[in-house]
Structure formats: structure tokens, C-alpha cells
Amino acid sequence: MLALLLALQGPAAPAAVDTLPQVTLREALQRAAQLDPNYVSALGQVDNAVWARRSAFSVFILPSISLATTATRNNPPFFNFGTLRPEKYAVQGSITASYDLFLGGQKFAELSRSGAALESAHAGELIQRFTTAFLTESDYYDVLANAELDRVARDRLRRAREQLGVARAKVSSGAAVQTDSLNLRLELTRAQIGQLQQASKLRIARLQLGRRIGAAGSVDAAPLDSTFAPELPISLADAITQAAAQGPEYRRVAADERAAAANYRSRLGNYLPHATLSWTGVGFDNKFVPSGAKFTQLSLAISFPLWDNMRRELSLSQARVSRDVARAIRNDMQRAVQHDVTAAYDAYETTRTSVGLSAEARAAARESFRIQQTRYQSGATTILDLLDAEVNLSQAEADYVAARYGTRLALAGLETILGKRLFTDKEPQ
């Protein structure tokens, strides 16, 4: 009778075969880096900083040059300096070259500021590159974890159906009371709801991964090595030292502080006289490209602003505040480096250890469920003990999945702080 009811119960419905496009982790990282708006913006900031640096260099060796022309219609005709007679039309053309001889040290301050800004832009690009990679890895691991959790949910549903068949057989034979089948019916309902919810999470995770890498719809993630949990190739002390010296976030705030200090020095130049050497060539005629009368001028202009209604004082105060804020941020980041690196380092070590412990807990939960299942079928235990073993098994399976992918995500967090890869499995080929 028991065997007949189990056969009629039938196996759980198999999962639909996925026909989604699949990407590897390397492919996902490469594609996401080209599409993330924040990373594209960071690359643009580097390009802007490069041009600002070139401009800061050019003012030392090149003058600024401008061309101008003016065409005038006179009524009545007016004296034309090009033809030396009254003309209805007059054309004037000029070329001017000017070179700043002295700006109170502002050119040197701008050279220093542009160099610091370029260093900050490069550090910002590296930060955003690893941030984009971290978000991509998070979405990638989310797909894999939800796929495994979907399998866990389907296994729970399969076990609930099997146990419900056993309970009904025992109730029919008088070996169990009606509440056994009712409790297992409740467990079956919970398993069905859990499987539906998990399937929805998996669909959403695949859509998010597709969005991250620029796909039109859902994308599946290629499986990874399930045993990945190596020791870090760097000690905690070395990680702290490297982060303080080379970590992109710490490099950026240091560069920002240098740029703010240079900007403050530039504002001080407004209290000193400025000297500019200019050369101008002027031509007059009654047609374009005037070739009649030509004149040249060479002038040296020296200006010394004495009073501008405290606008200089305002800009100097603003620059000083910006410098002090940047310095405070840099000092705070220097104090935070040990905390940040230790937190990320310990997070990896903790989750790495949790993988082994979770595997042991999963094995124990499987054996406990097997024993309780056998004992219940023989009438040696109650349905409540069997349900407890079932819940513990499902939770142990979920904890093992979370520990495995939590280890990979913790590693990505540490790499983001250090600004470099600690292993080569994610480097582009």
C-alpha cells in the first residue's frame, strides 16, 4: 500500500531547461566596464585633466594669438587709413600675440594644481573601474547563488511531496494520525511558496546581469569553481601598507589636497602686480585681407589692482576653506585606512572559514534528515522531528551557498580598496 501511494505521488516537476545566453565572469567584467555611465564619466575626467595639464605647460612657452577683422560701410564716405582717401567701405584686420611675463606665481601654481588634478583623475578612474567590477561581480554571483537556491527550494519541494505521500500511506494504514499529513501538507505549501519566490528572484537577477553588461534581456552566468577559497597572497600588515601608499581612494584624497593647496597659492597671486607683453599688427584697406597701410605695436602692460571691493579676499577665503577641508579629508582617510583594510581582510577570512564550516553543517543536516526520515517511516519518531530536520537541511544548504559566494564578494571588496587584483582569474585575457 505504501509503495503504491509513493508511486502515485510522482516525482516533482523538472525545472525548465534554460536557453538563455550565458557569459563568463571575464566577459561580464569587460562588457560592463564599457557601459557603466560612472566609469565613462571617470574616463572623461581623465581626458579633461590631461588637457588642463597641457594648457598649464603651454603658457610657459607659447603666447596666446588672436585674429580679428572689421568691415565698415560709411555714409557719407569717410577717410580710409589704407588708401589715404575717403572711402565708402573700410576694412581693418589685426593679429595680436600676448605673453604673460609675471602673474604673481599663478602660472606655477596652476602647473602644480593641474598635476595634482591629473593624479586625482587617474585615481578616480581606478576607483570607478573597481567599483564597476564589484557591482558586476555582485550581480554575477547573485545569479549563481539564486540558481543554487532555486535548486535547494525545488529539493525541499520534492522532499515535502515524498513525505506527504509517506504520511498519507501511514494514516491510511493506521500507523499515524491525521495531523501528520496535515503538518506535511502545510510544509508542502510553504515549500511551494518558497520555490515560487526563489524562481522570481532568479529571473530578476538574470535581468539585472543582462542590464549590467548591455544585453537586451536576461543573461545567465557561467558556473564557477565551487571550491574557490584560497589563502590571500598578502598579509594584513602588507595590505594596510599597500592601501595607504597605492590605494586609489587614498591617492585621490591626497591629490585633491595638493590641488586645493595649489589653488590657494594661485589666489595669493592676485595681490601681486601682473606683467604682460603684447605685439599687435594692424592693416587697413577697402577690401578683405587688407594690404594698404600696415602698423605694428609692441607693448608692455603692468597692472596692480589695489582695491576690488573685497572680491580678492572672498576668493582667497573660499580657497583657504577648500584647502582646509581637503586636508581634513586626507587626514581622516589616513586614520581610516587601517580600519577599512582590516574590515575587508577579516570579512574575506571569516567567510572563507565559514565555507568549510557550512559544508560540515550541510553534511550533518543531510545525515540528520536521512536518519529522521528512516525513523519516521519505521514509526520510531514523530512528524515534528522530521519537519525540524527538513527545515535544518534547507537552511544548511542555503547557508553553504551564501558562504561560498560571500567569499568571492568579500575578495572583490578588498581588491577595490587595494586597487589591484590579488588573483588572476578575473584578469582580461
KOLGU-331462 format. One line per 3 residues: number of its first residue (from 1); their letters; for each residue x, y, z of C-alpha. Coordinates in nm, 4 decimals. Each point is the difference from the previous one (the first is absolute). Layout:
N
NUM) A) X Y Z; ...
***
This chain:
429
1) MLA) 0.0000 0.0000 0.0000; 0.2827 0.2418 0.0963; 0.1915 -0.0714 -0.3199
4) LLL) -0.3134 0.0523 -0.2105; -0.0716 0.3414 0.1504; 0.3612 0.1099 -0.0456
7) ALQ) -0.0152 -0.1005 -0.3655; -0.3251 0.1899 -0.0507; 0.1504 0.3074 0.1661
10) GPA) 0.2458 0.0311 -0.2917; 0.3224 0.1961 -0.0174; 0.0206 0.3758 0.0245
13) APA) -0.0356 0.1855 -0.3283; 0.3394 0.0441 -0.1593; 0.1385 0.3499 -0.0380
16) AVD) -0.0285 0.1555 -0.3418; 0.3136 -0.0243 -0.2062; 0.1635 0.3403 -0.0309
19) TLP) 0.0678 0.1269 -0.3491; 0.1325 0.3397 0.1096; 0.3256 0.1464 -0.1320
22) QVT) 0.2838 -0.0669 0.2405; 0.3041 0.2115 0.0845; 0.3155 -0.0703 0.1948
25) LRE) 0.1181 0.2247 0.2806; 0.2823 0.1413 -0.2139; -0.2422 0.0847 -0.2805
28) ALQ) -0.2423 0.1643 0.2413; 0.2756 0.2158 0.1510; 0.1261 0.1119 -0.3403
31) RAA) -0.3443 0.0859 -0.1347; -0.1174 0.1804 0.3134; 0.3093 0.2245 0.0074
34) QLD) -0.0900 0.1372 -0.3437; -0.3611 0.0769 0.0948; -0.0026 0.1318 0.3565
37) PNY) -0.0812 0.3748 -0.0208; 0.2064 0.0712 0.3107; 0.3071 -0.1651 -0.1504
40) VSA) -0.0496 0.1824 -0.3301; -0.0187 0.3237 0.1994; 0.3207 -0.0882 0.1874
43) LGQ) 0.1809 -0.0569 -0.3300; -0.1260 0.3374 -0.1204; 0.1360 0.1675 0.3134
46) VDN) 0.3426 -0.1451 -0.0766; -0.0161 0.1430 -0.3518; -0.0996 0.3417 0.1362
49) AVW) 0.2841 -0.0079 0.2524; 0.2514 -0.0885 -0.2729; -0.1027 0.3050 -0.2030
52) ARR) 0.0154 0.2221 0.3087; 0.3541 -0.1239 0.0602; 0.0984 0.0782 -0.3589
55) SAF) -0.1456 0.3479 0.0337; 0.1965 0.0597 0.3207; 0.3220 -0.0913 -0.1825
58) SVF) -0.0750 0.1990 -0.3151; -0.0319 0.3373 0.1765; 0.3718 -0.0183 0.0860
61) ILP) 0.1192 -0.0317 -0.3603; -0.2754 0.1205 -0.2340; -0.1775 0.3342 -0.0314
64) SIS) -0.3717 0.0280 -0.0543; -0.0837 0.1078 -0.3570; -0.3211 0.1494 -0.1369
67) LAT) -0.1167 0.1234 -0.3408; -0.2665 0.2641 -0.0589; -0.1489 0.1830 -0.2966
70) TAT) -0.2579 0.2760 -0.0312; -0.1876 0.1139 -0.3137; -0.1718 0.3405 0.0102
73) RNN) -0.2343 0.1759 -0.2461; 0.0212 0.3795 0.0332; -0.2759 0.2395 -0.1078
76) PPF) 0.1197 0.2572 -0.0964; 0.3457 -0.1372 -0.0922; 0.2581 0.0321 0.2748
79) FNF) 0.3798 0.0244 -0.0021; 0.1611 -0.3445 -0.0488; 0.3433 -0.0425 0.1584
82) GTL) 0.0845 -0.2695 -0.2550; -0.0637 0.2026 -0.3168; 0.0495 0.3444 0.1587
85) RPE) -0.3218 0.1317 -0.1548; -0.3690 0.0001 0.0813; -0.1541 -0.3419 -0.0633
88) KYA) -0.3490 -0.1412 0.0275; 0.1420 -0.3322 0.1267; 0.2782 -0.0516 0.2531
91) VQG) 0.1528 -0.3302 0.1129; 0.2283 -0.0430 0.2994; 0.1872 -0.3199 0.0872
94) SIT) 0.2193 -0.0731 0.3009; 0.2076 -0.2733 0.1564; 0.0924 0.0083 0.3679
97) ASY) 0.2449 -0.2128 0.1950; 0.0300 0.0375 0.3770; 0.2160 -0.1707 0.2599
100) DLF) -0.0430 0.0247 0.3756; 0.3424 0.0799 0.1438; -0.1053 -0.0006 0.3642
103) LGG) -0.3278 -0.0918 0.1680; 0.1064 -0.0055 0.3614; 0.0923 -0.3684 -0.0104
106) QKF) -0.3385 -0.1059 -0.1348; 0.1487 -0.1871 -0.2974; 0.2135 -0.2158 0.2291
109) AEL) -0.2948 -0.0536 0.2339; -0.2173 -0.1104 -0.2924; 0.2725 -0.2379 -0.1161
112) SRS) 0.0029 -0.1576 0.3450; -0.3801 -0.0067 0.0211; -0.0427 -0.1607 -0.3419
115) GAA) 0.2529 -0.2713 0.0873; -0.1853 -0.0804 0.3214; -0.3340 0.0061 -0.1832
118) LES) 0.1340 -0.2451 -0.2581; 0.1171 -0.2349 0.2755; -0.3432 0.0298 0.1636
121) AHA) -0.1726 -0.0768 -0.3307; 0.2123 -0.3108 -0.0566; -0.0755 -0.1180 0.3541
124) GEL) -0.3701 0.0714 -0.0543; 0.0038 -0.2044 -0.3203; 0.1572 -0.2927 0.1871
127) IQR) -0.2546 0.0318 0.2802; -0.2884 -0.0046 -0.2448; 0.1496 -0.2904 -0.1959
130) FTT) 0.0097 -0.2158 0.3127; -0.3384 0.1288 0.1176; -0.1517 -0.1002 -0.3330
133) AFL) 0.1717 -0.3380 0.0263; -0.1315 -0.0441 0.3554; -0.3579 0.0728 -0.1074
136) TES) 0.0364 -0.2327 -0.2983; 0.1362 -0.2791 0.2169; -0.2828 0.0566 0.2472
139) DYY) -0.2589 -0.0401 -0.2768; 0.1860 -0.3014 -0.1436; 0.0208 -0.1789 0.3348
142) DVL) -0.3618 0.0908 0.0695; -0.1047 -0.1963 -0.3085; 0.2074 -0.3036 0.0985
145) ANA) -0.1116 0.0104 0.3631; -0.3676 0.0342 -0.0901; 0.0326 -0.2862 -0.2489
148) ELD) 0.1353 -0.2249 0.2749; -0.2590 0.1229 0.2483; -0.2665 -0.0794 -0.2599
151) RVA) 0.1353 -0.3555 -0.0099; -0.0130 -0.0088 0.3823; -0.3622 0.1184 -0.0087
154) RDR) -0.0930 -0.2635 -0.2587; 0.1693 -0.2709 0.2073; -0.1993 0.1117 0.3021
157) LRR) -0.3180 -0.0155 -0.2069; 0.0882 -0.3490 -0.1233; 0.0673 -0.1231 0.3543
160) ARE) -0.3256 0.1523 0.1252; -0.1968 -0.1851 -0.2687; 0.1732 -0.3264 0.0779
163) QLG) -0.0593 0.0338 0.3731; -0.3625 0.0934 -0.0546; -0.0426 -0.3226 -0.1951
166) VAR) 0.1607 -0.1951 0.2849; -0.2222 0.1702 0.2591; -0.3172 -0.0696 -0.1969
169) AKV) 0.0975 -0.3639 -0.0338; 0.0631 -0.0248 0.3734; -0.3294 0.1713 0.0804
172) SSG) -0.1850 -0.2357 -0.2356; 0.1615 -0.3004 0.1672; -0.0721 0.1341 0.3492
175) AAV) 0.3699 0.0423 0.0874; -0.0302 0.3793 0.0336; -0.2602 0.2574 0.0916
178) QTD) -0.1642 0.2470 -0.2372; 0.2040 0.2931 0.1355; 0.3156 -0.1513 -0.1534
181) SLN) -0.1329 0.0429 -0.3518; -0.1363 0.3444 0.0882; 0.3403 0.1163 0.1276
184) LRL) 0.1692 -0.1325 -0.3131; -0.2656 0.1650 -0.2140; 0.0899 0.3280 0.1717
187) ELT) 0.3698 -0.0648 -0.0705; -0.0826 -0.0734 -0.3648; -0.1853 0.3315 -0.0303
190) RAQ) 0.2914 0.1882 0.1536; 0.2426 -0.1757 -0.2341; -0.2141 0.0910 -0.3015
193) IGQ) -0.0103 0.3663 0.1036; 0.3740 0.0018 0.0667; 0.0751 -0.1534 -0.3394
196) LQQ) -0.2180 0.2566 -0.1787; 0.1699 0.2862 0.1829; 0.3454 -0.1370 -0.0738
199) ASK) -0.0801 -0.0479 -0.3685; -0.1076 0.3651 -0.0140; 0.3270 0.1106 0.1627
202) LRI) 0.1946 -0.1996 -0.2567; -0.1846 0.1589 -0.2916; 0.0603 0.3493 0.1389
205) ARL) 0.3685 -0.0731 0.0640; 0.0477 -0.1149 -0.3595; -0.1694 0.3136 -0.1305
208) QLG) 0.2259 0.2166 0.2168; 0.3109 -0.1766 -0.1292; -0.1218 0.0533 -0.3561
211) RRI) -0.0499 0.3699 0.0664; 0.3452 0.0270 0.1552; 0.1770 -0.1389 -0.3070
214) GAA) -0.2219 0.1661 -0.2615; -0.2162 -0.2964 -0.1028; -0.3575 0.0467 -0.1185
217) GSV) -0.1442 -0.2517 0.2472; 0.0918 -0.2659 0.2525; 0.3518 -0.1440 0.0072
220) DAA) 0.1214 -0.3064 0.1864; 0.3343 -0.0229 0.1796; 0.2472 -0.2753 -0.0806
223) PLD) 0.0735 -0.2183 0.3050; 0.3161 0.0654 0.2008; 0.2331 -0.2246 0.1950
226) STF) -0.2033 -0.1010 0.3056; 0.3148 -0.0651 0.2062; 0.1391 0.3535 -0.0378
229) APE) 0.1223 0.1208 0.3400; 0.3802 0.0439 -0.0180; 0.2176 0.1684 0.2570
232) LPI) 0.0766 0.3628 -0.0706; 0.3465 0.0555 -0.1527; 0.0553 0.3003 0.2257
235) SLA) 0.0076 0.0501 0.3763; -0.2236 0.2471 0.1807; 0.2940 0.2285 0.0827
238) DAI) 0.1147 0.0044 -0.3632; -0.3558 0.0660 -0.1169; -0.0267 0.3033 0.2292
241) TQA) 0.3369 0.1324 -0.1193; -0.0861 -0.0462 -0.3674; -0.3431 0.1574 0.0384
244) AAQ) 0.1448 0.3071 0.1728; 0.2648 0.0428 -0.2718; -0.1810 -0.1173 -0.3147
247) GPE) -0.3699 -0.0345 0.0811; -0.1911 0.2127 -0.2528; -0.2327 0.1588 0.2529
250) YRR) 0.2899 0.1119 0.2189; 0.1991 0.1191 -0.3027; -0.2951 0.2050 -0.1181
253) VAA) -0.0560 0.1862 0.3268; 0.3736 0.0735 0.0262; -0.0003 0.1391 -0.3549
256) DER) -0.3127 0.2041 0.0721; 0.1735 0.1516 0.3020; 0.3018 0.0984 -0.2120
259) AAA) -0.2272 0.1498 -0.2653; -0.1874 0.2055 0.2609; 0.3283 0.1266 0.1462
262) ANY) 0.1202 0.1028 -0.3473; -0.3284 0.1794 -0.0646; 0.0473 0.1943 0.3234
265) RSR) 0.3506 0.1056 -0.1085; -0.1433 0.1108 -0.3332; -0.2468 0.2307 0.1766
268) LGN) 0.2892 0.1664 0.1826; 0.1335 0.1079 -0.3391; -0.2865 0.2479 -0.0277
271) YLP) 0.1791 0.2177 0.2581; 0.3076 0.0391 -0.2237; 0.0429 0.2019 -0.3221
274) HAT) -0.0501 -0.1712 -0.3369; 0.2156 0.0682 -0.3063; -0.1002 -0.0839 -0.3590
277) LSW) 0.1983 0.0485 -0.3222; -0.2126 0.0506 -0.3139; 0.0681 0.0397 -0.3717
280) TGV) -0.2687 0.1175 -0.2400; 0.0016 0.0320 -0.3787; -0.2775 0.2076 -0.1635
283) GFD) -0.0857 0.0450 -0.3682; -0.2482 0.2397 -0.1702; -0.1533 -0.0163 -0.3485
286) NKF) -0.3322 0.0050 -0.1865; -0.0060 -0.3777 -0.0575; 0.0498 -0.3164 0.2037
289) VPS) 0.3558 -0.1094 0.0721; 0.0950 0.3669 0.0356; 0.3379 0.0844 -0.1498
292) GAK) -0.0130 0.3794 -0.0102; 0.1422 0.1615 0.3115; 0.1624 -0.2325 0.2554
295) FTQ) 0.1035 0.0761 0.3567; 0.1556 -0.2030 0.2815; 0.0018 0.0600 0.3737
298) LSL) 0.2056 -0.1513 0.2813; -0.1217 0.0768 0.3486; 0.0777 -0.0953 0.3569
301) AIS) -0.2948 0.0251 0.2364; 0.0376 -0.0096 0.3779; -0.3082 -0.0042 0.2193
304) FPL) -0.0270 0.0082 0.3767; -0.3559 -0.0183 0.1342; -0.0200 0.1944 0.3238
307) WDN) -0.3656 -0.0463 0.0918; -0.2761 -0.2131 -0.1535; -0.2699 0.0255 0.2666
310) MRR) 0.1427 -0.3013 0.1896; -0.0539 -0.2482 -0.2812; 0.3627 -0.1125 0.0397
313) ELS) -0.0511 -0.0547 0.3711; -0.3150 -0.2011 -0.0683; 0.1697 -0.2290 -0.2547
316) LSQ) 0.2992 -0.0424 0.2322; -0.2282 -0.0953 0.2889; -0.1864 -0.2514 -0.2161
319) ARV) 0.3277 -0.1527 -0.1178; 0.1281 -0.0221 0.3575; -0.3174 -0.1749 0.1172
322) SRD) 0.0216 -0.2468 -0.2904; 0.3647 -0.0702 0.0876; -0.0812 -0.0565 0.3683
325) VAR) -0.2901 -0.2317 -0.0852; 0.2153 -0.2010 -0.2419; 0.2717 -0.0281 0.2652
328) AIR) -0.2517 -0.1206 0.2594; -0.1328 -0.2615 -0.2436; 0.3517 -0.1248 -0.0744
331) NDM) 0.0842 -0.0254 0.3709; -0.3239 -0.1859 0.0679; 0.0702 -0.2452 -0.2825
334) QRA) 0.3478 -0.0633 0.1381; -0.1532 -0.0853 0.3352; -0.2646 -0.2190 -0.1655
337) VQH) 0.2309 -0.2122 -0.2155; 0.0743 -0.2515 0.2763; -0.3696 -0.0361 0.0820
340) DVT) -0.1104 -0.0336 -0.3617; 0.2633 -0.2537 -0.1025; -0.0379 -0.2048 0.3187
343) AAY) -0.3777 -0.0141 -0.0424; 0.0289 -0.1175 -0.3618; 0.2842 -0.2419 0.0780
346) DAY) -0.1823 -0.1557 0.2958; -0.3228 -0.0204 -0.2009; 0.1765 -0.2193 -0.2545
349) ETT) 0.1700 -0.2172 0.2616; -0.3261 -0.0405 0.1924; -0.2070 -0.1006 -0.3017
352) RTS) 0.2838 -0.2233 -0.1227; -0.0049 -0.1889 0.3305; -0.3794 -0.0049 -0.0076
355) VGL) 0.0055 -0.1955 -0.3266; 0.1606 -0.3019 0.1675; -0.2218 0.0250 0.3061
358) SAE) -0.3115 0.0365 -0.2145; 0.0988 -0.3078 -0.1997; 0.0316 -0.1988 0.3231
361) ARA) -0.3354 0.1314 0.1208; -0.1618 -0.0944 -0.3306; 0.1383 -0.3549 0.0212
364) AAR) -0.1253 -0.0307 0.3578; -0.3435 0.1326 -0.0982; -0.0245 -0.2475 -0.2881
367) ESF) 0.0876 -0.2915 0.2269; -0.2417 0.1222 0.2669; -0.2816 0.0214 -0.2540
370) RIQ) 0.0790 -0.3472 -0.1335; -0.0130 -0.1461 0.3504; -0.3196 0.1813 0.0946
373) QTR) -0.1599 -0.1044 -0.3287; 0.0853 -0.3651 0.0645; -0.1170 0.0192 0.3602
376) YQS) -0.3292 0.1626 -0.0973; -0.0707 -0.2627 -0.2627; 0.0618 -0.2682 0.2643
379) GAT) -0.2129 0.1821 0.2582; 0.2917 0.0742 0.2357; -0.0390 0.3817 -0.0024
382) TIL) -0.2645 0.2672 -0.0449; -0.0822 0.2166 -0.2983; 0.1268 0.3085 0.1861
385) DLL) 0.3518 -0.1431 0.0205; -0.0101 -0.0733 -0.3725; -0.1166 0.3531 -0.0804
388) DAE) 0.2758 0.1489 0.2168; 0.2565 -0.2071 -0.1879; -0.1472 0.1149 -0.3322
391) VNL) 0.0163 0.3688 0.0981; 0.3560 -0.0403 0.1305; 0.1074 -0.1653 -0.3252
394) SQA) -0.1459 0.2760 -0.2179; 0.1605 0.2679 0.2173; 0.3376 -0.1760 -0.0032
397) EAD) -0.0118 -0.0221 -0.3798; -0.0801 0.3723 -0.0252; 0.2751 0.0924 0.2484
400) YVA) 0.2552 -0.1956 -0.2023; -0.0956 0.1841 -0.3190; 0.0146 0.3388 0.1752
403) ARY) 0.3434 -0.0753 0.1486; 0.1516 -0.1054 -0.3328; -0.1066 0.3061 -0.1945
406) GTR) 0.0472 0.2285 0.2990; 0.3684 -0.0965 -0.0086; 0.0345 0.1133 -0.3607
409) LAL) -0.1806 0.3269 0.0655; 0.2143 0.0691 0.3079; 0.3108 -0.0499 -0.2141
412) AGL) -0.1344 0.2495 -0.2542; -0.0518 0.2526 0.2804; 0.3607 -0.0359 0.1165
415) ETI) 0.1273 0.0344 -0.3566; -0.2024 0.3200 -0.0405; 0.1767 0.1535 0.2997
418) LGK) 0.3464 -0.1108 -0.1142; -0.0620 0.0938 -0.3633; 0.1479 -0.3220 -0.1377
421) RLF) -0.0895 -0.3633 -0.0642; 0.1285 -0.2544 0.2492; -0.0682 -0.2949 -0.2316
424) TDK) 0.0088 -0.0288 -0.3789; -0.3313 -0.1768 -0.0603; -0.1760 0.3310 -0.0766
427) EPQ) 0.2716 0.1663 -0.2067; -0.0857 0.0584 -0.3696; 0.1496 -0.2546 -0.2359
***
